[in-house]
Structures are given as C-alpha cells and as structure tokens.
C-alpha cells in the first residue's frame, strides 16, 4: 500500500471536502429535520461514483462502495443541535466563513465534518483499489443522534439487517483513536402530593418540598466521597476496588459516573395553592460497572426516596419522536457504556494506519495542538452512536474523527481543514490494515449491554 499516494489523494480532495462541508453547514439540520442534509449527502455520494446510495425508512443515508459480503462501516451523524442564543455567535452559524485553516459553523465538528471525511475516504479507497477482497464499505450519515444517540443503529442493525465486521465512528476525537466511553441514562423521578389552599399549607402535602429533599440526596450522590462516614456513598465509589472489584480499573480509564438534575416540572391548582406533584429529569452518566438496574435502584434507595416511597416513582424516559421520514421507532433512553481492548484487531487497524501515515502521536493544525498532547489511543468524554453499535449489540466500534469535543454544542463552532484531510486518509488506509485473522469474540473490556426492550438483542 502506497501511503504517500493516499495522503496526496486526501490533500487533493480538500477543496471538494471544504465545499461539501460548507454546503452541509448551510442547511439547518436539527434532529428529526435532517432531510436537506441527507439528500445533499446522497447527491455527493452519487457524484463520487458510489456503487449504491440510498435512504432507509428512518432517513439514514447509506452509501456503498465495493461488492463483498463482509462490511466495514463508517458512521457519522448528520444532525446537529440548535444554535442557542444567536448573540453568542460572532458570525452566521449557517453560513459562517472559512480561513486557510478552519471552517466555521454549526455542525462542523459535531459532526458533519466526519461524514465528509468518510465519504471522501471511501472515494480514495475506490480510486486506489484499497477495498480488500470479500469486503464492501458502508458510509452512514445517520439521523436523530443528538436526540437519541444510537437509535439510528438500532434501526440499521435490527430493521435494515446490517451487521458490519466493525464500525469506525467519525465523531470528533481531537486527533486521537478512541476505544470507548461512558454510557448514560435519562431518568425521571415523580413525586405525588396533595393540594390545598396556600393560606393553610398544613392541610396539604407539598410535592415540591418532598422533591427538594430528594434533590439534596441526588446532589450528595454526585458530590460525596465514599467513606464509611458517608450515608450516601458518592459515585466516585466506582473507582474503588472495594465497591467495584471487577471494573474499577476500567472505570478509572473512562472516568467516574455523574448525575445532575436537568429539568423540573410541577402541577398546582394555582399560585395560591400547595403543589400536588413534582417531577425532575436526571442526567446520569455511567462508568464501567454501572448498569441499567444498578442506576435505577441507586435512586430508589436514596434516603429521601425511601422516606416518601409510597409517593415516589423512579422510571426511564422513552423516546418516540418521529424521524424526518415520519417513522417512529420507540426506545428507552438508555445508552450503554462500552470499552474495547486496545489490542482488538479493529482498534489496531486504525493504530497501524495512523502509524504508517502520520506516526504514533496525534497531529493537527497548529491552532488545534494545544489540546492534543494526550495518548493517541484514548476515550471520549461524551456519548456516541457506539452506545448501540457496541454497547447494545457488541458490534466492534472504534473512533477517529475530525474536530474537537470542546466544539460540540458550543457557539462559534469550528473544525480544522487539515483534520478533514487526515481523517479521509486514515479511513482510506483502514481496511487494508485490518487483519480479520486477529479478530476474536472478546474484543470488549466492558459492555453495559443488553436491555429488555424489544429492540435489543435476545
């Protein structure tokens, strides 16, 4: 394999990649409103000579290159979050600008840039005959990730019937190769009360006061240590072999779990009455060793929840928002933790390609390098579609993508042009660096895994 030719090809496609990314940024594409960017992606795939480019019933764009039976997939979500307060942006987030080094606008790093690099990486594979015998390449521009990460791959795997040999996530990785991340859950706590006139509150049972006690316990769960003196042991306990003997080392790699209250709701007959219900949403980030059941039970066992047990309900949110195609594919808001072994064949395929192309350290534009002096093989802080690809279904997944995690969901989002080139080149080199004879069934160090949903594996 001629790595110099791969790099030259990727560099030669930079003007085309820049135009493609700027076109995508110019089309607003929040979750469930991705029709425009999906169709623009299909147009690019067809223009570049993909063997097939199609849109599945959920609205994901699927581009195929090659004719083999085995699949190596590259996934990038094509949806974005909103822009928030426009006053925080220095330029139009849907037009922006470009310099010699960067492209500005919503979605550049998170993560339409990854889609662009994957599309052109597949083009380079075709140009230079880099698709191994017996394989075909799938580039997925997936939908609804920002709303419900992994939902798209629940559909792709279970309904489209696609099971790749492995998947490369093109989420931003600051120049690193990422082998896992924490999971998360969206939990709801409901508290029942009894209303009465506000002039005599003792006649009622104020649900907001009960919730206030519960929230103090939730805060303690996040902030406390895990000493014997702590009635509520903090989530930091999962870094201690005493509480997490099988996975404390994995938890230390991923980082501790966290929990925070993200929303609050109430009902009351009026502003002159005692509230008769209160509910909160909890954002729970899960590290290795924490599971669906353990996280829910942890909330139910908080002192305040036990005190008000008959009036407290702890549950999981369900996601049922229709895709841009109108399809509704319901799932619970549970997104499992996963970690690969660093020695896994699919992780080493990226590491070997990177070493041959660029060396053993992260690279990037000079303005990006202040955040890239970390190990080449690392992990994400946030969550990706890997929660379904590997977390639910055990399909090997690994990450390498243009841009920076710090740009995600932030105003004045940018991505670096050189990252587009670097990623396109590496993607093109990955299939020929994959050695299936080294693959095994135990690539996963930790996987929070299955659920009882009808969409999960049996």
N, C-alpha and C positions, 0 to 999 in steps of 0.2 A: 504494500500500500504506500502510495506516494503522499506523505503528509504535507509536503511543500505545495503540491497541486491542490490539496484540499484547502489549505489556508489561502492560497491565491484565488481559488474559486469563491470562497466565502467573502473575501475582501472585494472581489469584483462585483458581487451582488449587493454591496452596501447601498448604493443609490436606490436600487429597487426595493430593498428592505425598508429603507427610510421612507420612501413614498408610501409603501403598503402600510406601515405603522401609522403614519400621519393620517392616512385615509381612515383607518380604524378609529383612531382617537377622535376624529371629526364627527363620528357617528355616535351620539349618545346611546349607551348600551347597558343600562342598569339591569339587574336580574329580572328575568321574565319579559324583557323588552329588547332582546338581542337580535331580532330579525334582520336588521340592516347590516350588522357586522358579520353575521353568519353568511348572508348572501354575498357580501363582499369577499369573504374568505373563500367561498366556493368559486367565485369568479377568478381569484388569484390561482387557486389550485388548478382549475381548468386551463388557464393561460400558460401555466408552467408545465403542462403535459402530464399531470397525474393520471394514472390508469383509470381511476374512478373517483368522483367527488359527489357525495350525496348528503342529504339531510335526513336524519332519522325522525321518528314521530315526536320525540321530545324536543327536537330542534337543534341537536348537536350536529356540527359539520364534521363529516368523516371523509378524509382523503386517503386514498390507497395508492401505493406505489409497489409494483412487483406482483408476482403470481404464485409464490409458495404458499404452503398450508400453514406454517408457523408464523406468528405475528410478533413483531416488535413495535410497540406503540409509543407515541409521544403525545402527551396531554397538556393542553393549556386552556384555561377557562377564558372565554371571550367576553364575559360580562364584567361590569365594574360596579363599584359603589357610586353613590351620588357625589356631588361636588361640595356639599355642605354650604357654609357661608361664603358666597361669592366674593365678599370683601377681603377674604383671606388669600385670594389668588392675585398674583401680580399680572397675569395675562389671562386671556380667554382659555379656560381649561379644555374647550373642544376645538380650538384652532391652534393656540399656542404659537410656538416658534421652534426653530432649530438653530443650533450653532454648529461649529465644526465638531463639537464633542457630544452634545446632548440633544434629545428630543423631549419636548415639554408637553404635558397634557395628561388628563385623566385616563388611566389605563396603561400608560407607557411601561411602568414597571410591574403593575399588578392588574392583568399580566398579559396584555395583548402583545407585548414585545416577545414573550415566549412563544406565542402562536406564530409570529412572523419568522423567528429563527427556525422553528420546527418545519414550517412549510419549505423554507429555502434549504434547510438541511436535507430534507428528502429530495429536493431538486438536485442537489450536489451528488447525493447517492446515485441518482439516475444518470447524471452527466458522466460520472467517473466509474460507473459499474461497481458500486460498493454495497449492493444488497446480496447477502450470501445466498447460495443455492438453498432452496427449500423454504425461504422466508419471504414475507412481504412486510411492508412498512405501513403503519396506520398513524396518521396525524389527526388528532381530535381537537377541534375547537369547541369546548364544552360550555354548557349553559347552566345558569342557576347556582354556580358555586358560591357566590357571595351571600346568597340567601340560605343555601343548604348544601354545604360542601360535601361532595361525594354522591349526591343524589343522581347526578348525570351518569356516574359509573355504576350505580345500582341499575339504572335503566340499560346502559350499554352492555353490561355483563349478563343481566337476567333476562332482558327482553330482546335486545339485538343479538344475544347469544355469542358475544365476543369475549374470548379469554386469551389475552396475549401471553407470550412467554415471559415478558416483563414489560414494565411501563416506565418511561422517563417523564417525570413531572417537570414542566418548564417554568414553574413558579420561581420568583427571584431568589437567588441564593448568594448574592454578594461574591460571586466568583468561586463559590465552594461547591462540593459534591455532598449532598445531604442524604442521610440514610435513615431518617425517621423524624418524628416529632410527637409532642404531647397530643392527647385527644381532648375532647370537650363534650359537654352536655349542656342542654338548655332545660333547666329545672324550674318548676312553678310551685310555689307554696301558697295555699289558700287557707284563710282563717275566717271562721264564722263568728259572728257576734249577734247582738240583739239591739235594735234601735230603740230610742225613746226621745223625749223632748230634751233639748240641750240645757234647759233650765234646771233639770233634775237628773244629771247623768248617772247617779247611783241606781236609778231604776233600770238602766240598760246594761249592756255588756260590750264595751268598746273594742271592736276588732283591731283598730289601729294600735291601741295600747298593747294588745297581745302580740301583734306583729313587731312592735318596737322591741319587745323582749327577745323575740326570735332573731331579729336582725342583729342585736348585740351579740348573740351566740354565733351567728354566721360570721360576723366580723372577727370574733375571737378564733373561730376555726381557721380563718386565713392568717391571723397575726400572731397567735400564741406560739410559744415553744412547745416542746413535748416532754417536759419534765414531769416527775411524779406529782409535783405540786399543782400542775395544771388540770383542773377538772375537765376542760375541753382541750384535748390534745390538738395542737395546730397541725396543718397539712404538711409542715416540714418533717413530721414524723416519718414520712415515707422515704426519707433519705437515710434513715437509721435502720441498721440490720435488726434491731430489737423489734421493730414494728413491720418491717418489710424484708424478711430474711432472704427471700428468693430473688428480689428485683431491686434492692436498694442501690446497687451499682448502676443499673440501667436508669433508675430514677435520678441519680446524680448526673448522669450524662444528659438526660433530657431536661432536667430542672424540676423543681418541686411543683406540685399542683397548686392551683389558686382558686379562690371563689370570691365573687363580688355580687352585690345586688345591682341589677342593671335597669330594672323598671319597677314601678309601684302603681297599684290600682286600688280603688275603693268603691264602695257603694254606701250611700246615706240618703235618707229621705230629703234632707235639705242641709243648708249650712247651719241650721239651728237644731241639729239632731246628732245623736250618737251614731257613729258609723257601724253598719251591720255586717260588713265584710271588708276584708283587705287581702290583697294578693301581691306577691312580688315575683319577678323573674330573677333567677340566679344564673350567672355565667360561671360554669365550673370547668376549669382546665385540669385535665387528668394526666398524671405521670404514670410510669410503669408500676404495676402492682395494684392500681385502682381500676375498678370495674363498674359496669352499669349498676349492679346490685349494691356494691360497697358504697358508692357515692350517694345513692338514694337513702340507704339505711343510715348513713352518717348524718344526714339532715333529720331524719325521723327520730334519731337518738339524741339530738341536742336537748339540753335540759328544758328549754322553754317549749319545744315541740312536744316533749313528753308531758310537761305540766298541763298543756292545753290539748292533749292528744285527741279528745273526742271532737274538737272543733278544728283540727288541722288536717289538711290533705297535702301530701307531697307527691308530685307527679312529673312526668316528662311531657314536654311540648311535642305536638305533632306538626309536621309541615305538610300543607296541602294546597299551596298556591299554584295556580295553573302556569305552565310554561307558555312561551310566546306562541306556540302552536295551538294552545288551548288544552293540551293534555295535562291532567292532574295525576301525579304519581306520589301517593301519600307515603310518608315515612316518619318514624320518630326522630327527634332531634338529639341523636346520639352518634358520636363521631369518634371511633375507637383509636386509642394510642397504638403506635407501631414503631419498631426499630429493626433494622436489618443488621446482620453480621457484616462487619467491614470486609470480611473475606468472601462474601457471597459473589457468585460469578457475575451477576448483573451490576453490582457496585464496582467490582474490579474492571469491568468493561469500560466504565467511564473513567476510572482512575488511570487505566493503561492508555486510553485515548488521550487524556489530558497530559500525561507524562510525555507521550510521543509528540504531541503538538506544541505544548507550552511549558513543560517541566512539572515539577512537583509542588509548586507553590501557586497560590491564587494570583491571577493577573487582572488588569483592568486599566481604564483611563486614569491618568494621574489624579484627577479630582475624585475618583472613587476609592483610591487605595488606602485612605486613612482608616477605613472600616474593614479592610481585607487582610490584615495581618493576623490571621487565625488559621488553625489547621485546615488543610484542603478538604478533608472529609469530616463533616460535622453534622449539625441538625438545624431544622427550622425552629423558630420561636412560635410562629403561628401555625394554623391548621391548613391543610390542603385536601385535594381530592384523594390523596393517599389514604384517608380515613376509610374509604370504601375499597379502593383498589387492593391495598394490602391489609388494612385494619379489619374490614369485614370479610374479604374473600381470599386473602392470602396470596393474591397475585403479586409477585415481586415488584417493588416500586423503588425508584431512586430519583433524586432531584438534582437538576442543574439548570439554571435559568438566568436570563439577563435581568439586570436591575438589582434593586436593594429592598430588603424587607422594610427598612425605615421609610421608604417612599410609599408603601402601601397605605391607602386610605388617608394620606396626608395632602394638604393643599400644596400647590406648586410642584406636583409630581413630575419627576423626570426619569428618563433612562438614558444610558450611555450607548452611543452608536457602536463603540468598539465591543461592547457586550453582545450586541446582535451578531457581529462577525464571529466572535469567539464561540458563541453557542452554536451557531449554524455549522461551524467547522467541526466542533466536537460531536454534535449529533450525527453528522455525516460519517464520522470515524467509528462510532459506537458499534454498529452491527458487526463489522469485521473484527472487532476486538472482543466480541462476546464468544466465550467458549462453553457451549452447552454441556460438553462432557464434564465440566467442573461444577455444573449446577447440581443442587441437591434439594431435598424436600425440607431441609431445616435451615433455610436462609434467615428466618425470623428469630431475633433475640427475644423480643416481647411483642405480643399482639393481644390487645384487649378483646378483640374478636367478635364472636357471633352475638346476635340478638335473637329475640323470639319473634321478630317481625316476619311477615310472610315474604319479605323481600330478601331476607338473609339466607345464607347457606343452611342447608339441613345439617 
